[in-house]
Amino acid sequence: MTLAEQLRAALRQGHERELDLTSPETRDPRIEDGMVLAPAAVLVAITDRPDPGLILTQRSARLRKHPGQIAFPGGRVDEGDADEVAGALREAQEEIGIPPHLVEIIGTSDRYHTFTGFDIVPVLGVIPPDLPLLPQESEVDSWFELPLSYALNPANRIRKSIEFEGFKRYYYEIMWQDRRIWGVTAGILANLSRRLGHDPSPA
């Protein structure tokens, strides 16, 4: 069975299970009812190697929003995109040069709603290893490959809280080498860990 087939089966089984993904796990508590969220998508690009990796980017320090943070390649879904999958593929190509035709789509995972106004759909895809990726300088400072097993291991994830603008907000943090992965990116990884059976209950 190929890596793509394994992931597709695990994701399908995960979505057949009832998981207790409470609101703070998938939705920023500051979001008010009736708030319109813009469609967005990220590509969870997994490298097809014996020890699969996960491609993440470090956002440019010059960006106005979330400068320097670790993120999946992705962004807003444009009107010209057929769907969230197309949007994720386009953004990944623009940001770090992943050719869309080399991505084997696995499926989508749990949506994540952000207070900055986005309804993010994580799109899982398998890509060949060691692609010559090139960051778009205006948006991405660098990219790196994180072992997928490390990213999805609940032992490597810490749940924290912070008081901000009158709300108690929970978030996850994953430390890997000198990289701090937190916020939306870590939240998506936490939800994906549960869907793929690595972490059956919230931690």
ABEGO torsion letter per residue (X at the ends): XBAAAAAAAAAAAAAABBBBBBAAAABBAABBBGBBBBBBBBBBBBBBBABBBBBBBBBBAABABGBGBBBBBEEBBBAABABAAAAAAAAAAAAAGBBAAABBBAEBBBBBBBAAGBBBBBBBBBBBBGBBBBBBAAABABBBBBBAAAAABAAABBBBBBBBGGBBBBBBBBBBEABBBBEAAAAAAAAAAAAAGABABBX
